[in-house]
Amino acid sequence: MTYCIGVKLDQGLVFLSDSRTNAGLDSIGTFRKMMIYERPGDRFMVMLTAGNLSISQQVREILQNERLAEGDGPPITIWNATMILGGQIGTESMRLFLVYSAGNFIEATKETCFFQIGESKYGKPVLDRMIHPGTPLDEAAKCVLVSMDSTLKSNLSVGLPLDLVVYQAGSLQSDQIVCIDEQNPYFRMIRETWGQRLREVFESLDAPEWNGEADALAPLVVPARRYERMKRITHPGERIV
Amino acid sequence: MTYCIGVKLDQGLVFLSDSRTNAGLDSIGTFRKMMIYERPGDRFMVMLTAGNLSISQQVREILQNERLAEGDGPPITIWNATMILGGQIGTESMRLFLVYSAGNFIEATKETCFFQIGESKYGKPVLDRMIHPGTPLDEAAKCVLVSMDSTLKSNLSVGLPLDLVVYQAGSLQSDQIVCIDEQNPYFRMIRETWGQRLREVFESLDAPEWNGEADALAPLVVPARRYERMKRITHPGERIV
């Protein structure tokens, strides 16, 4: 599987992808899922792919070699991989797309400013909480790394190294491109600190009070206020085989 | 959809379920997915179901009315719903099972002490980080509620009210059974405090340093130490249509 994120913010774009592929539990590979197309001063684009690797690579190949196609018509492409495609051309606005395997696509808006592909659920809660169009680029980079950390922790099919790109709106190039491996000091710090502080926050939350007094701040059960206790099946005939 | 969790700890068992069902976006219902079978002093069992509601309810019905079956043979049951089943009978050990829709099952162990059914991915990272067999019951109850909060925040198909049960090993009954709705003070506190403190922890993490100096604690890119920057495709012919 795969986990990739693309974020479009007022300040720019952020992309993160993992690199694990497999064709069975004993055939695990590491392949780049991120392609960066940059012509400084003219355009800057990033493509992230999930799905069948041979087809993803074929699509890339076709896109890269399109100038070799004969005639003037558009080349015929085979789409069988979900992908995130984003960037900026000349004086146009930045754009970020999620392209479905059927070939149709949606574009990021103020309301939905990030897309995920692959194993997206584990890392979605932190993005939902933290990312909005006004989020600064560095904070968004931090957030996608935390989201990736949660995914790596819960799902074996997503793996290091990661590819991270941060693009500043209007720059038409980027120097903030990095491949993050096990030794990367920042990602190691994120993994250790986030896990540890999450535990501290968790421990700082009050334990449930099952018999809250009238003055309790946040009781789980307050008999006086008649929070309904659930009924149980208790008659003697009941049994489970 | 559904989100249910069952946890087996040294101290006891914890169960949590949501109550949303739907058969289309405009046909949303609230149904109990948790059934509690208690005969104080003899046995205490909890069943959580996910999947086709009519079949879940039929299975419950068959289990509840088994005494009415004719003859001495075991009743014939239809299994088409994943379920979590756990509890304790007499002097036996507590047991917790995940029953697949095909009818086969697995049992919780020290290594895998919790099961989830339904929309399980959003809320898995926090369980992975916090739950182990030694976790106290109150802490586990807090943890399953945090896990449910993350799921509610990221997935519309999981909804309040929640049913929570905490069972203490050996007690063969439980008074810690509660139905949690929007007004429950403890769950409201969890939702607000967890989100806010998560944000504080997030903000307390250092922003990435793209050009780390030799004395930086956790730089994202350290040119001196040759953390590989990714190559880009920059030759002029490259373009994406």
Chai-1 contact restraints between the chains, C-beta under 6 A:
chainA,res_idxA,chainB,res_idxB,connection_type,confidence,min_distance_angstrom,max_distance_angstrom,comment,restraint_id
A,I36,B,R232,contact,1.0,0.0,6.0,A-B,restraint_1
A,Y37,B,I233,contact,1.0,0.0,6.0,A-B,restraint_2
A,Y37,B,E238,contact,1.0,0.0,6.0,A-B,restraint_3
A,Y37,B,I240,contact,1.0,0.0,6.0,A-B,restraint_4
A,E38,B,R232,contact,1.0,0.0,6.0,A-B,restraint_5
A,E38,B,T234,contact,1.0,0.0,6.0,A-B,restraint_6
A,M45,B,I240,contact,1.0,0.0,6.0,A-B,restraint_7
A,L63,B,I240,contact,1.0,0.0,6.0,A-B,restraint_8
A,R67,B,G237,contact,1.0,0.0,6.0,A-B,restraint_9
A,K121,B,K121,contact,1.0,0.0,6.0,A-B,restraint_10
A,K121,B,Y122,contact,1.0,0.0,6.0,A-B,restraint_11
A,Y122,B,K121,contact,1.0,0.0,6.0,A-B,restraint_12
A,Y122,B,P125,contact,1.0,0.0,6.0,A-B,restraint_13
A,K124,B,S154,contact,1.0,0.0,6.0,A-B,restraint_14
A,P125,B,Y122,contact,1.0,0.0,6.0,A-B,restraint_15
A,P125,B,S150,contact,1.0,0.0,6.0,A-B,restraint_16
A,P125,B,K153,contact,1.0,0.0,6.0,A-B,restraint_17
A,P125,B,S154,contact,1.0,0.0,6.0,A-B,restraint_18
A,D128,B,K153,contact,1.0,0.0,6.0,A-B,restraint_19
A,D128,B,S154,contact,1.0,0.0,6.0,A-B,restraint_20
A,M130,B,F202,contact,1.0,0.0,6.0,A-B,restraint_21
A,D138,B,A207,contact,1.0,0.0,6.0,A-B,restraint_22
A,D138,B,P208,contact,1.0,0.0,6.0,A-B,restraint_23
A,A141,B,P208,contact,1.0,0.0,6.0,A-B,restraint_24
A,K142,B,L205,contact,1.0,0.0,6.0,A-B,restraint_25
A,S150,B,P125,contact,1.0,0.0,6.0,A-B,restraint_26
A,K153,B,P125,contact,1.0,0.0,6.0,A-B,restraint_27
A,K153,B,D128,contact,1.0,0.0,6.0,A-B,restraint_28
A,S154,B,K124,contact,1.0,0.0,6.0,A-B,restraint_29
A,S154,B,P125,contact,1.0,0.0,6.0,A-B,restraint_30
A,S154,B,D128,contact,1.0,0.0,6.0,A-B,restraint_31
A,Q176,B,W210,contact,1.0,0.0,6.0,A-B,restraint_32
A,I177,B,M230,contact,1.0,0.0,6.0,A-B,restraint_33
A,V178,B,V221,contact,1.0,0.0,6.0,A-B,restraint_34
A,C179,B,E228,contact,1.0,0.0,6.0,A-B,restraint_35
A,C179,B,M230,contact,1.0,0.0,6.0,A-B,restraint_36
A,P185,B,A218,contact,1.0,0.0,6.0,A-B,restraint_37
A,P185,B,P219,contact,1.0,0.0,6.0,A-B,restraint_38
A,Y186,B,P208,contact,1.0,0.0,6.0,A-B,restraint_39
A,Y186,B,A218,contact,1.0,0.0,6.0,A-B,restraint_40
A,Y186,B,L220,contact,1.0,0.0,6.0,A-B,restraint_41
A,M189,B,A218,contact,1.0,0.0,6.0,A-B,restraint_42
A,T193,B,L205,contact,1.0,0.0,6.0,A-B,restraint_43
A,R197,B,V201,contact,1.0,0.0,6.0,A-B,restraint_44
A,V201,B,R197,contact,1.0,0.0,6.0,A-B,restraint_45
A,V201,B,V201,contact,1.0,0.0,6.0,A-B,restraint_46
A,F202,B,M130,contact,1.0,0.0,6.0,A-B,restraint_47
A,L205,B,K142,contact,1.0,0.0,6.0,A-B,restraint_48
A,L205,B,T193,contact,1.0,0.0,6.0,A-B,restraint_49
A,A207,B,D138,contact,1.0,0.0,6.0,A-B,restraint_50
A,P208,B,D138,contact,1.0,0.0,6.0,A-B,restraint_51
A,P208,B,A141,contact,1.0,0.0,6.0,A-B,restraint_52
A,P208,B,Y186,contact,1.0,0.0,6.0,A-B,restraint_53
A,W210,B,Q176,contact,1.0,0.0,6.0,A-B,restraint_54
A,A218,B,P185,contact,1.0,0.0,6.0,A-B,restraint_55
A,A218,B,Y186,contact,1.0,0.0,6.0,A-B,restraint_56
A,A218,B,M189,contact,1.0,0.0,6.0,A-B,restraint_57
A,P219,B,P185,contact,1.0,0.0,6.0,A-B,restraint_58
A,P219,B,Y186,contact,1.0,0.0,6.0,A-B,restraint_59
A,L220,B,Y186,contact,1.0,0.0,6.0,A-B,restraint_60
A,V221,B,V178,contact,1.0,0.0,6.0,A-B,restraint_61
A,E228,B,C179,contact,1.0,0.0,6.0,A-B,restraint_62
A,M230,B,I177,contact,1.0,0.0,6.0,A-B,restraint_63
A,M230,B,C179,contact,1.0,0.0,6.0,A-B,restraint_64
A,R232,B,I36,contact,1.0,0.0,6.0,A-B,restraint_65
A,R232,B,E38,contact,1.0,0.0,6.0,A-B,restraint_66
A,I233,B,Y37,contact,1.0,0.0,6.0,A-B,restraint_67
A,T234,B,E38,contact,1.0,0.0,6.0,A-B,restraint_68
A,G237,B,R67,contact,1.0,0.0,6.0,A-B,restraint_69
A,E238,B,Y37,contact,1.0,0.0,6.0,A-B,restraint_70
A,I240,B,Y37,contact,1.0,0.0,6.0,A-B,restraint_71
A,I240,B,M45,contact,1.0,0.0,6.0,A-B,restraint_72
A,I240,B,L63,contact,1.0,0.0,6.0,A-B,restraint_73
